[in-house]
Amino acid sequence: MPEQLLFAAEVTLNGLMAGVLYALVALGFVLIFKASGIFNYAQGVMALFAALTLVGIMDGQVPFAHLINAIFGTEVHHFGWHVPALLAILFTMVLMVAFAWVVNHFVLRHLVNQEPIILFMATIGLAYFLEGFGDIMWGSDIKKLDVGLPQGLNGWIDETTFNAFGYGFFIDNLDIVATVIAALLVTALVVFSQYTKQGRALRAVADDHQAALSVGISLNFIWVLVWSVAGFVALVAGIMWGAKSGVQFSLSLIALKALPVLMLGGFTSIPGAIVGGLIIGVGEKLFEFLLGPALGGATENWFAYVLALLFLVFRPQGLFGEKIIERV
């Protein structure tokens, strides 16, 4: 088999893995949009904040240490203990649920039935507040996140492909783990949405807030629930991205890469987020491989947005989104 074809197959596999990481972030957008019609600009910052909190808890870091030291002239930074990864993840999840309650209590419940643009602007404000709050709480330095996930070259795949084709595929173990976790997460979310009482209530709220309220569905409970689930998805995405590239404030920018994923898959479809992520991941890698050298390289920076623009022109609801028809 020609070496270029083998290299293209390797690029495709790595693109699929990258697409899964994009899809993990997009899932948080879809969940909140389905339940409230809000495009949550803060989803990427939620992933950053969750990852910062997880690292801080694991390392025994004192929250607001820089602020405390500046006010009282002290030099405290760590408690002197380390928390196991699993326990730290549980503590972080509790904090994300508390964050969901705070968002609903102080922001969302005051904006019921407001125009979508007002809700969108509220999430922009929330994103900048949460980013600054995370900076004050945990500091702005780059942090290493290690929760025990395997990383580096998968030796079995490399050896198997080398024996079969004479060319070893470089596949990262972390990407494989992310793929498995994303598949389990999507399956769980679909089952939750389709077969549980809370999931059906969530879909009812998504269809019509007023009708859902009239049959006794608590809008406050649904919003806290969906923001909690989105917080959990943000935590998973933060762990994967943080383990891959370190926990730093540029992590919040992964939300921008999720936008083309949503435009392809549809803002209201959980499977669409996965399919859209895979298309973007594979598309940008193959485009760079096939046409990148002729176009000067760095096509991964803009390919996804050009593809999303084409979808907006010819199929604005995305591959799996619902086509909205308004009659006047």
C-alpha contacts under 8 A as a table, 3 or more apart, distances in Angstrom:
res1	aa1	res2	aa2	distance
1	M	5	L	7.04
1	M	6	L	7.08
1	M	165	F	6.97
2	P	5	L	5.41
2	P	6	L	6.54
3	E	6	L	5.04
3	E	7	F	6.13
3	E	167	Y	7.55
4	Q	7	F	5.01
4	Q	8	A	6.14
5	L	8	A	4.97
5	L	9	A	6.27
6	L	9	A	5.03
6	L	10	E	6.30
6	L	167	Y	7.23
7	F	10	E	5.02
7	F	11	V	6.16
8	A	11	V	4.98
8	A	12	T	6.11
8	A	286	L	7.12
8	A	289	F	7.40
9	A	12	T	5.01
9	A	13	L	6.31
10	E	13	L	5.18
10	E	14	N	6.28
10	E	169	F	5.70
10	E	170	F	7.12
10	E	171	I	7.91
11	V	14	N	5.15
11	V	15	G	6.01
11	V	282	V	7.73
11	V	285	K	6.21
11	V	286	L	6.56
11	V	289	F	7.67
12	T	15	G	4.93
12	T	16	L	6.25
12	T	282	V	5.48
12	T	285	K	6.88
12	T	286	L	6.55
13	L	16	L	5.11
13	L	17	M	6.46
13	L	171	I	7.68
13	L	282	V	7.63
14	N	17	M	5.05
14	N	18	A	6.22
14	N	171	I	6.60
14	N	282	V	7.57
14	N	285	K	7.87
15	G	18	A	5.05
15	G	19	G	6.00
15	G	278	L	7.27
15	G	281	G	4.45
15	G	282	V	4.03
15	G	283	G	7.38
15	G	284	E	7.48
15	G	285	K	5.59
15	G	286	L	7.77
16	L	19	G	5.01
16	L	20	V	6.42
16	L	278	L	5.28
16	L	279	I	7.83
16	L	281	G	5.64
16	L	282	V	5.44
17	M	20	V	5.27
17	M	21	L	6.87
17	M	175	D	5.31
17	M	176	I	6.89
17	M	178	A	7.57
17	M	179	T	6.40
17	M	278	L	7.76
17	M	281	G	7.36
18	A	21	L	5.29
18	A	22	Y	6.53
18	A	175	D	7.20
18	A	278	L	7.62
18	A	281	G	5.32
18	A	282	V	7.86
19	G	22	Y	5.02
19	G	23	A	6.10
19	G	274	I	7.77
19	G	276	G	7.92
19	G	277	G	4.35
19	G	278	L	4.22
19	G	279	I	6.99
19	G	280	I	6.16
19	G	281	G	3.94
19	G	282	V	6.83
20	V	23	A	4.95
20	V	24	L	6.27
20	V	178	A	6.94
20	V	179	T	5.87
20	V	182	A	6.76
20	V	274	I	6.66
20	V	277	G	5.94
20	V	278	L	6.15
20	V	281	G	7.70
21	L	24	L	5.18
21	L	25	V	6.91
21	L	178	A	6.88
21	L	179	T	7.84
21	L	237	A	6.96
21	L	240	M	7.39
21	L	241	W	7.44
21	L	277	G	7.64
22	Y	25	V	5.54
22	Y	26	A	6.41
22	Y	254	I	7.55
22	Y	257	K	6.78
22	Y	258	A	5.76
22	Y	261	V	7.30
22	Y	277	G	5.38
22	Y	281	G	7.61
23	A	26	A	4.84
23	A	27	L	6.09
23	A	258	A	6.99
23	A	261	V	7.00
23	A	273	A	5.42
23	A	274	I	5.00
23	A	275	V	7.89
23	A	276	G	7.19
23	A	277	G	4.60
23	A	278	L	7.46
24	L	27	L	5.34
24	L	28	G	7.30
24	L	182	A	6.56
24	L	233	V	6.86
24	L	234	A	7.76
24	L	236	V	7.65
24	L	237	A	5.63
24	L	274	I	7.68
25	V	28	G	5.75
25	V	29	F	7.22
25	V	43	Q	7.39
25	V	44	G	7.03
25	V	47	A	7.93
25	V	233	V	7.28
25	V	234	A	6.55
25	V	237	A	5.96
25	V	254	I	7.38
25	V	255	A	6.67
25	V	258	A	6.21
26	A	29	F	5.21
26	A	30	V	6.37
26	A	255	A	7.60
26	A	258	A	5.10
26	A	259	L	7.42
26	A	261	V	6.71
26	A	262	L	6.39
26	A	273	A	5.82
26	A	277	G	7.88
27	L	30	V	5.09
27	L	31	L	6.22
27	L	230	A	7.65
27	L	233	V	7.07
27	L	270	I	6.38
27	L	273	A	5.98
27	L	274	I	7.85
28	G	31	L	5.31
28	G	32	I	6.51
28	G	43	Q	6.45
28	G	229	V	7.89
28	G	230	A	4.65
28	G	231	G	7.51
28	G	233	V	5.92
28	G	234	A	6.54
29	F	32	I	5.57
29	F	33	F	6.04
29	F	39	F	6.54
29	F	40	N	5.97
29	F	43	Q	6.57
29	F	230	A	7.64
29	F	267	F	7.54
30	V	33	F	5.11
30	V	34	K	5.94
30	V	262	L	7.74
30	V	267	F	5.45
30	V	268	T	5.58
30	V	269	S	6.59
30	V	270	I	6.43
30	V	273	A	7.41
31	L	34	K	5.32
31	L	35	A	6.44
31	L	226	V	6.56
31	L	229	V	7.87
31	L	230	A	6.46
31	L	268	T	7.69
31	L	270	I	7.56
32	I	35	A	5.27
32	I	36	S	5.98
32	I	37	G	7.09
32	I	38	I	6.33
32	I	39	F	7.20
32	I	40	N	6.86
32	I	226	V	6.15
32	I	227	W	6.58
32	I	230	A	6.94
33	F	36	S	5.42
33	F	37	G	4.41
33	F	38	I	4.83
33	F	39	F	5.59
33	F	40	N	7.32
33	F	206	A	7.98
33	F	267	F	6.81
33	F	268	T	6.70
34	K	37	G	5.93
34	K	202	L	7.87
34	K	203	R	7.14
34	K	206	A	5.30
34	K	267	F	7.59
34	K	268	T	5.39
35	A	202	L	5.63
35	A	203	R	6.54
35	A	205	V	5.89
35	A	206	A	4.41
35	A	222	I	7.58
35	A	223	W	7.13
35	A	226	V	6.95
36	S	205	V	7.06
36	S	206	A	5.76
36	S	223	W	7.34
37	G	116	P	7.13
37	G	206	A	6.86
38	I	116	P	6.54
38	I	119	L	6.12
38	I	120	F	6.16
39	F	119	L	7.89
39	F	120	F	5.85
39	F	123	T	7.78
40	N	43	Q	5.80
40	N	120	F	6.64
40	N	123	T	5.55
40	N	124	I	7.80
41	Y	44	G	7.26
41	Y	120	F	7.07
41	Y	123	T	5.41
41	Y	124	I	5.55
41	Y	127	A	6.64
41	Y	255	A	7.57
42	A	45	V	5.19
42	A	46	M	6.08
42	A	123	T	5.62
42	A	124	I	6.28
42	A	126	L	6.28
42	A	127	A	4.23
42	A	128	Y	7.94
43	Q	46	M	4.97
43	Q	47	A	6.48
43	Q	127	A	7.75
43	Q	230	A	7.90
43	Q	234	A	6.86
43	Q	255	A	6.55
44	G	47	A	5.18
44	G	48	L	6.45
44	G	234	A	7.41
44	G	251	L	7.29
44	G	252	S	4.48
44	G	253	L	6.36
44	G	254	I	5.91
44	G	255	A	4.45
44	G	256	L	7.97
45	V	48	L	4.85
45	V	49	F	6.00
45	V	127	A	5.87
45	V	130	L	6.84
45	V	131	E	6.20
45	V	251	L	7.65
45	V	252	S	4.60
45	V	253	L	7.87
45	V	255	A	7.87
46	M	49	F	5.04
46	M	50	A	6.00
46	M	127	A	7.76
46	M	130	L	7.55
46	M	231	G	6.74
46	M	234	A	5.88
46	M	235	L	7.69
46	M	252	S	7.74
47	A	50	A	5.18
47	A	51	A	6.19
47	A	231	G	7.62
47	A	234	A	4.24
47	A	235	L	5.53
47	A	236	V	7.84
47	A	237	A	6.18
47	A	238	G	4.57
47	A	251	L	7.69
47	A	252	S	6.89
48	L	51	A	5.20
48	L	52	L	6.12
48	L	131	E	7.96
48	L	234	A	7.99
48	L	238	G	5.93
48	L	247	V	7.24
48	L	248	Q	7.55
48	L	249	F	6.84
48	L	251	L	5.75
48	L	252	S	5.49
49	F	52	L	5.05
49	F	53	T	6.04
49	F	130	L	7.25
49	F	131	E	7.15
49	F	134	G	5.87
50	A	53	T	5.14
50	A	54	L	6.10
50	A	92	T	6.64
50	A	96	M	7.24
50	A	231	G	7.86
50	A	234	A	6.90
50	A	235	L	5.16
50	A	238	G	6.39
51	A	54	L	5.07
51	A	55	V	6.24
51	A	145	L	7.92
51	A	235	L	6.43
51	A	238	G	4.97
51	A	239	I	5.96
51	A	242	G	6.61
51	A	247	V	6.54
52	L	55	V	5.29
52	L	56	G	6.07
52	L	134	G	7.23
52	L	138	W	6.68
52	L	143	K	7.92
52	L	247	V	6.58
53	T	56	G	4.98
53	T	57	I	6.08
53	T	92	T	6.36
53	T	138	W	7.26
54	L	57	I	5.27
54	L	58	M	6.12
54	L	88	A	6.00
54	L	89	I	6.25
54	L	92	T	5.80
55	V	58	M	5.13
55	V	59	D	6.05
55	V	143	K	7.32
55	V	144	K	7.61
55	V	145	L	6.09
56	G	59	D	5.32
56	G	60	G	6.04
56	G	61	Q	4.97
56	G	62	V	7.63
56	G	63	P	7.67
56	G	138	W	6.55
57	I	60	G	5.11
57	I	61	Q	6.25
57	I	82	H	7.68
57	I	83	V	6.51
57	I	88	A	5.87
57	I	91	F	7.97
57	I	92	T	7.90
58	M	61	Q	7.78
58	M	82	H	5.41
58	M	83	V	4.52
58	M	84	P	6.38
58	M	85	A	6.34
58	M	88	A	5.74
59	D	78	H	7.64
59	D	81	W	7.06
59	D	82	H	5.06
59	D	83	V	6.71
60	G	78	H	5.52
60	G	79	F	5.37
60	G	80	G	6.33
60	G	81	W	5.34
60	G	82	H	5.25
60	G	83	V	6.75
61	Q	65	A	7.93
61	Q	77	H	5.98
61	Q	78	H	4.37
61	Q	79	F	6.23
61	Q	138	W	7.66
62	V	65	A	5.35
62	V	76	V	7.32
62	V	77	H	5.41
62	V	78	H	5.15
62	V	79	F	6.26
62	V	138	W	7.88
63	P	137	M	5.02
63	P	138	W	5.84
64	F	67	L	5.29
64	F	68	I	6.13
64	F	136	I	5.77
64	F	137	M	4.18
64	F	138	W	6.27
64	F	139	G	7.86
65	A	68	I	5.09
65	A	69	N	6.02
65	A	76	V	6.39
65	A	77	H	5.58
65	A	137	M	7.23
65	A	138	W	7.54
66	H	69	N	5.18
66	H	70	A	6.08
66	H	77	H	7.87
66	H	136	I	7.26
66	H	139	G	7.37
67	L	70	A	5.13
67	L	71	I	6.23
67	L	136	I	7.05
68	I	71	I	5.30
68	I	72	F	5.98
68	I	73	G	7.67
68	I	74	T	7.20
69	N	72	F	5.39
69	N	73	G	4.93
69	N	74	T	4.53
69	N	75	E	5.73
69	N	76	V	6.76
70	A	73	G	5.52
70	A	74	T	7.37
78	H	81	W	7.69
83	V	87	L	6.71
83	V	88	A	6.03
84	P	87	L	5.49
84	P	88	A	6.12
85	A	88	A	5.06
85	A	89	I	6.13
85	A	147	V	5.30
85	A	148	G	7.73
86	L	89	I	5.12
86	L	90	L	6.42
86	L	147	V	7.83
87	L	90	L	5.11
87	L	91	F	6.31
88	A	91	F	5.04
88	A	92	T	6.08
89	I	92	T	5.03
89	I	93	M	6.11
90	L	93	M	5.06
90	L	94	V	6.33
91	F	94	V	5.15
91	F	95	L	6.37
92	T	95	L	5.00
92	T	96	M	6.24
92	T	235	L	7.99
93	M	96	M	5.00
93	M	97	V	6.27
93	M	231	G	7.58
93	M	232	F	6.40
93	M	235	L	7.47
94	V	97	V	5.15
94	V	98	A	6.27
95	L	98	A	4.96
95	L	99	F	6.11
96	M	99	F	4.81
96	M	100	A	6.23
96	M	228	S	6.42
96	M	231	G	5.52
96	M	232	F	7.16
97	V	100	A	4.99
97	V	101	W	6.42
97	V	224	V	7.78
97	V	227	W	7.67
97	V	228	S	4.85
97	V	231	G	7.05
98	A	101	W	5.11
98	A	102	V	6.26
99	F	102	V	5.05
99	F	103	V	6.16
99	F	228	S	7.90
100	A	103	V	5.17
100	A	104	N	6.24
100	A	224	V	5.41
100	A	225	L	7.76
100	A	227	W	5.19
100	A	228	S	5.38
100	A	231	G	7.45
101	W	104	N	5.19
101	W	105	H	5.96
101	W	224	V	5.51
102	V	105	H	5.10
102	V	106	F	5.86
102	V	107	V	7.78
103	V	106	F	5.58
103	V	107	V	5.34
103	V	108	L	6.38
104	N	107	V	5.51
104	N	108	L	4.64
104	N	109	R	5.71
104	N	220	N	6.88
104	N	223	W	6.68
104	N	224	V	6.15
105	H	108	L	6.63
105	H	109	R	5.98
106	F	109	R	6.99
106	F	110	H	7.22
107	V	110	H	5.75
107	V	111	L	6.81
107	V	122	A	7.70
108	L	111	L	5.14
108	L	112	V	6.61
108	L	119	L	7.95
109	R	112	V	5.72
109	R	220	N	6.88
111	L	114	Q	5.43
111	L	119	L	7.03
114	Q	118	I	6.49
114	Q	119	L	7.02
115	E	118	I	5.44
115	E	119	L	6.77
116	P	119	L	5.13
116	P	120	F	6.11
117	I	120	F	4.94
117	I	121	M	6.11
118	I	121	M	5.14
118	I	122	A	6.22
119	L	122	A	4.98
119	L	123	T	6.50
120	F	123	T	5.23
120	F	124	I	6.49
121	M	124	I	5.00
121	M	125	G	6.34
122	A	125	G	5.16
122	A	126	L	6.13
123	T	126	L	4.73
123	T	127	A	6.02
124	I	127	A	5.06
124	I	128	Y	6.49
125	G	128	Y	5.37
125	G	129	F	6.14
126	L	129	F	5.08
126	L	130	L	5.95
127	A	130	L	5.22
127	A	131	E	6.12
128	Y	131	E	5.14
128	Y	132	G	6.22
129	F	132	G	5.25
129	F	133	F	5.96
130	L	133	F	4.90
130	L	134	G	5.94
131	E	134	G	5.17
131	E	135	D	6.29
131	E	249	F	7.94
132	G	135	D	5.02
132	G	136	I	6.32
133	F	136	I	5.18
133	F	137	M	5.96
134	G	137	M	5.00
134	G	138	W	5.81
134	G	139	G	7.17
135	D	138	W	5.60
135	D	139	G	4.69
135	D	140	S	5.23
136	I	139	G	5.68
136	I	140	S	7.91
140	S	248	Q	7.25
140	S	249	F	7.18
141	D	248	Q	6.94
142	I	246	G	6.64
142	I	247	V	5.71
142	I	248	Q	4.82
142	I	249	F	7.90
143	K	246	G	5.84
143	K	247	V	4.96
143	K	248	Q	6.58
144	K	242	G	7.42
144	K	243	A	7.16
144	K	246	G	5.10
144	K	247	V	6.16
145	L	239	I	7.43
145	L	242	G	5.88
145	L	243	A	5.09
145	L	246	G	6.21
145	L	247	V	6.64
146	D	149	L	7.07
146	D	243	A	6.09
147	V	243	A	7.82
149	L	174	L	6.64
149	L	177	V	7.73
149	L	243	A	7.97
150	P	173	N	5.66
150	P	174	L	5.73
150	P	177	V	7.83
151	Q	172	D	6.24
151	Q	173	N	4.87
151	Q	174	L	4.88
152	G	171	I	7.93
152	G	172	D	5.11
152	G	173	N	5.70
152	G	174	L	7.15
153	L	158	D	7.62
153	L	170	F	6.00
153	L	171	I	5.73
153	L	172	D	4.90
153	L	173	N	6.17
154	N	157	I	5.69
154	N	158	D	6.28
154	N	170	F	7.11
154	N	171	I	5.77
154	N	172	D	5.87
154	N	173	N	5.43
155	G	158	D	5.02
155	G	159	E	5.95
156	W	159	E	5.21
156	W	160	T	5.94
157	I	160	T	5.12
157	I	161	T	5.97
157	I	168	G	7.43
157	I	169	F	6.55
157	I	170	F	7.73
157	I	171	I	7.24
158	D	161	T	5.50
158	D	162	F	6.04
158	D	168	G	4.42
158	D	169	F	4.97
158	D	170	F	6.13
158	D	171	I	7.55
159	E	162	F	5.10
159	E	163	N	6.11
159	E	168	G	6.25
160	T	163	N	5.24
160	T	164	A	6.17
160	T	168	G	7.45
161	T	164	A	5.00
161	T	165	F	5.70
161	T	166	G	6.96
161	T	167	Y	6.13
161	T	168	G	5.04
161	T	169	F	6.17
162	F	165	F	5.37
162	F	166	G	4.33
162	F	167	Y	4.38
162	F	168	G	4.18
162	F	169	F	7.38
163	N	166	G	5.67
163	N	167	Y	7.64
163	N	168	G	7.93
164	A	167	Y	7.87
165	F	168	G	7.70
171	I	175	D	7.45
171	I	176	I	7.78
172	D	175	D	5.34
172	D	176	I	6.67
173	N	176	I	5.11
173	N	177	V	6.33
174	L	177	V	5.08
174	L	178	A	6.11
174	L	240	M	7.62
174	L	244	K	7.38
175	D	178	A	4.97
175	D	179	T	6.17
176	I	179	T	5.12
176	I	180	V	6.43
177	V	180	V	5.20
177	V	181	I	6.14
178	A	181	I	5.10
178	A	182	A	5.93
178	A	240	M	6.65
179	T	182	A	5.17
179	T	183	A	6.19
180	V	183	A	5.20
180	V	184	L	6.32
181	I	184	L	5.15
181	I	185	L	6.00
182	A	185	L	4.96
182	A	186	V	6.04
183	A	186	V	5.29
183	A	187	T	6.19
184	L	187	T	5.15
184	L	188	A	6.14
185	L	188	A	5.12
185	L	189	L	6.14
186	V	189	L	5.07
186	V	190	V	6.10
186	V	270	I	7.05
186	V	271	P	7.20
187	T	190	V	5.24
187	T	191	V	6.21
188	A	191	V	5.17
188	A	192	F	6.03
189	L	192	F	4.95
189	L	193	S	6.00
189	L	270	I	7.84
190	V	193	S	5.10
190	V	194	Q	6.06
190	V	270	I	7.26
191	V	194	Q	5.30
191	V	195	Y	5.57
191	V	196	T	7.41
192	F	195	Y	5.71
192	F	196	T	5.38
192	F	198	Q	7.69
192	F	199	G	5.45
193	S	196	T	6.43
193	S	198	Q	7.56
193	S	199	G	3.94
193	S	200	R	6.20
193	S	202	L	7.43
193	S	203	R	7.39
194	Q	199	G	6.07
194	Q	200	R	6.41
195	Y	199	G	6.81
195	Y	200	R	7.27
196	T	199	G	5.05
196	T	200	R	6.30
197	K	200	R	5.24
197	K	201	A	6.22
198	Q	201	A	4.98
198	Q	202	L	6.09
198	Q	222	I	7.73
199	G	202	L	4.96
199	G	203	R	6.38
200	R	203	R	5.12
200	R	204	A	6.21
201	A	204	A	4.95
201	A	205	V	6.22
201	A	212	A	7.65
201	A	217	I	6.74
201	A	222	I	7.46
202	L	205	V	5.21
202	L	206	A	6.26
202	L	222	I	6.18
202	L	226	V	7.90
203	R	206	A	4.94
203	R	207	D	6.30
204	A	207	D	5.18
204	A	208	D	6.35
204	A	209	H	7.57
204	A	211	A	7.94
204	A	212	A	5.83
205	V	208	D	5.34
205	V	209	H	4.87
205	V	211	A	7.80
205	V	212	A	5.40
205	V	217	I	7.96
205	V	219	L	7.27
205	V	222	I	7.82
206	A	209	H	6.76
208	D	211	A	5.39
208	D	212	A	6.15
209	H	212	A	5.21
209	H	213	L	6.24
209	H	219	L	7.54
210	Q	213	L	5.09
210	Q	214	S	6.19
211	A	214	S	5.03
211	A	215	V	6.63
212	A	215	V	5.51
212	A	216	G	6.71
212	A	217	I	5.42
212	A	218	S	7.95
212	A	219	L	7.81
213	L	216	G	5.26
213	L	217	I	5.12
213	L	218	S	6.45
213	L	219	L	6.76
214	S	217	I	7.40
218	S	221	F	5.30
218	S	222	I	6.36
219	L	222	I	5.16
219	L	223	W	6.15
220	N	223	W	5.26
220	N	224	V	6.18
221	F	224	V	5.20
221	F	225	L	6.02
222	I	225	L	4.98
222	I	226	V	6.06
223	W	226	V	5.20
223	W	227	W	6.01
224	V	227	W	5.27
224	V	228	S	5.97
225	L	228	S	5.07
225	L	229	V	6.25
226	V	229	V	5.05
226	V	230	A	6.03
227	W	230	A	4.86
227	W	231	G	5.92
228	S	231	G	4.88
228	S	232	F	6.28
229	V	232	F	4.98
229	V	233	V	6.28
230	A	233	V	4.97
230	A	234	A	6.04
231	G	234	A	4.88
231	G	235	L	6.11
232	F	235	L	4.96
232	F	236	V	6.33
233	V	236	V	5.12
233	V	237	A	6.16
234	A	237	A	5.03
234	A	238	G	5.87
235	L	238	G	4.96
235	L	239	I	6.12
236	V	239	I	5.16
236	V	240	M	6.33
237	A	240	M	5.18
237	A	241	W	6.05
238	G	241	W	5.27
238	G	242	G	5.49
238	G	251	L	7.93
239	I	242	G	5.08
239	I	243	A	5.81
240	M	243	A	5.31
240	M	244	K	6.17
241	W	244	K	4.98
241	W	245	S	6.04
241	W	246	G	7.25
241	W	247	V	7.80
241	W	251	L	7.45
242	G	245	S	5.44
242	G	246	G	4.48
242	G	247	V	4.66
242	G	248	Q	7.83
242	G	251	L	7.59
243	A	246	G	5.72
243	A	247	V	7.56
247	V	251	L	6.73
248	Q	251	L	5.66
249	F	252	S	5.98
250	S	253	L	5.49
250	S	254	I	7.82
251	L	254	I	5.86
252	S	255	A	6.27
253	L	256	L	5.51
253	L	257	K	7.33
254	I	257	K	5.20
254	I	258	A	6.53
255	A	258	A	5.01
255	A	259	L	6.73
256	L	259	L	5.46
256	L	260	P	7.93
257	K	260	P	6.34
257	K	261	V	7.22
257	K	304	A	7.77
258	A	261	V	5.02
258	A	262	L	6.31
258	A	277	G	7.74
259	L	262	L	5.18
259	L	263	M	6.34
260	P	263	M	4.99
260	P	264	L	6.20
260	P	276	G	7.85
260	P	280	I	7.58
260	P	304	A	5.88
260	P	305	Y	5.82
260	P	307	L	7.57
260	P	308	A	5.07
261	V	264	L	5.29
261	V	265	G	6.07
261	V	273	A	6.28
261	V	276	G	4.67
261	V	277	G	5.15
261	V	280	I	6.56
261	V	308	A	7.78
262	L	265	G	5.16
262	L	266	G	5.21
262	L	267	F	5.37
262	L	272	G	7.63
262	L	273	A	6.04
262	L	276	G	6.70
262	L	318	G	7.62
263	M	266	G	5.43
263	M	267	F	6.83
263	M	276	G	7.87
263	M	308	A	5.85
263	M	311	F	7.00
263	M	312	L	7.17
263	M	316	P	7.21
263	M	317	Q	7.21
263	M	318	G	5.48
264	L	272	G	7.58
264	L	276	G	5.18
264	L	308	A	6.28
264	L	311	F	6.52
264	L	318	G	4.64
264	L	319	L	5.86
265	G	269	S	6.80
265	G	271	P	7.71
265	G	272	G	3.91
265	G	273	A	5.19
265	G	274	I	7.56
265	G	275	V	6.31
265	G	276	G	4.56
265	G	277	G	7.92
265	G	318	G	5.06
265	G	319	L	5.06
265	G	320	F	5.51
265	G	321	G	6.68
266	G	269	S	5.69
266	G	272	G	5.93
266	G	273	A	7.09
266	G	317	Q	5.68
266	G	318	G	4.34
266	G	319	L	6.11
266	G	320	F	5.34
266	G	321	G	4.06
266	G	322	E	7.57
267	F	273	A	7.86
267	F	317	Q	7.70
267	F	318	G	7.74
267	F	321	G	6.21
268	T	272	G	7.97
268	T	320	F	7.84
268	T	321	G	5.71
268	T	322	E	7.25
269	S	272	G	4.83
269	S	273	A	6.40
269	S	320	F	6.03
269	S	321	G	6.03
270	I	273	A	5.30
270	I	274	I	6.98
271	P	274	I	5.23
271	P	275	V	6.29
271	P	320	F	7.92
272	G	275	V	5.04
272	G	276	G	5.74
272	G	319	L	6.95
272	G	320	F	5.49
272	G	321	G	7.61
273	A	276	G	5.16
273	A	277	G	6.03
274	I	277	G	5.11
274	I	278	L	6.26
275	V	278	L	5.15
275	V	279	I	6.20
276	G	279	I	5.13
276	G	280	I	6.17
277	G	280	I	5.19
277	G	281	G	5.97
278	L	281	G	5.05
278	L	282	V	5.99
279	I	282	V	5.39
279	I	283	G	5.64
280	I	283	G	5.05
280	I	284	E	5.94
280	I	304	A	5.92
281	G	284	E	5.67
281	G	285	K	6.43
282	V	285	K	5.33
282	V	286	L	6.07
283	G	286	L	5.33
283	G	287	F	5.86
283	G	303	F	7.92
283	G	304	A	7.82
284	E	287	F	5.11
284	E	288	E	6.08
284	E	299	T	7.31
284	E	300	E	5.22
284	E	303	F	5.86
284	E	304	A	6.58
285	K	288	E	5.24
285	K	289	F	6.16
285	K	300	E	6.95
286	L	289	F	4.87
286	L	290	L	5.95
287	F	290	L	5.23
287	F	291	L	5.53
287	F	292	G	6.39
287	F	299	T	7.35
287	F	300	E	7.83
287	F	303	F	7.75
288	E	291	L	5.54
288	E	292	G	4.07
288	E	293	P	7.37
288	E	297	G	6.79
288	E	298	A	7.30
288	E	299	T	5.71
288	E	300	E	6.40
289	F	292	G	5.82
289	F	293	P	7.58
290	L	293	P	7.55
291	L	294	A	5.40
291	L	295	L	6.27
292	G	295	L	5.15
292	G	296	G	6.07
292	G	297	G	4.40
292	G	298	A	6.85
292	G	299	T	5.92
293	P	296	G	5.29
293	P	297	G	5.25
294	A	297	G	7.38
295	L	299	T	7.64
296	G	299	T	7.98
298	A	301	N	5.94
299	T	302	W	5.67
299	T	303	F	5.74
300	E	303	F	5.44
300	E	304	A	7.23
301	N	304	A	7.51
302	W	305	Y	5.47
302	W	306	V	6.41
303	F	306	V	5.28
303	F	307	L	6.25
304	A	307	L	5.17
304	A	308	A	6.12
305	Y	308	A	4.91
305	Y	309	L	6.07
306	V	309	L	5.00
306	V	310	L	6.42
307	L	310	L	5.19
307	L	311	F	6.47
308	A	311	F	5.04
308	A	312	L	6.23
309	L	312	L	5.01
309	L	313	V	6.39
310	L	313	V	5.19
310	L	314	F	6.28
310	L	315	R	7.97
311	F	314	F	5.23
311	F	315	R	4.96
311	F	316	P	5.75
311	F	318	G	6.68
312	L	315	R	5.60
312	L	316	P	4.09
312	L	317	Q	7.60
312	L	318	G	7.75
313	V	316	P	6.23
315	R	318	G	5.66
315	R	319	L	7.50
317	Q	320	F	7.41
317	Q	321	G	4.90
317	Q	322	E	6.15
317	Q	323	K	5.75
317	Q	324	I	7.98
318	G	321	G	5.18
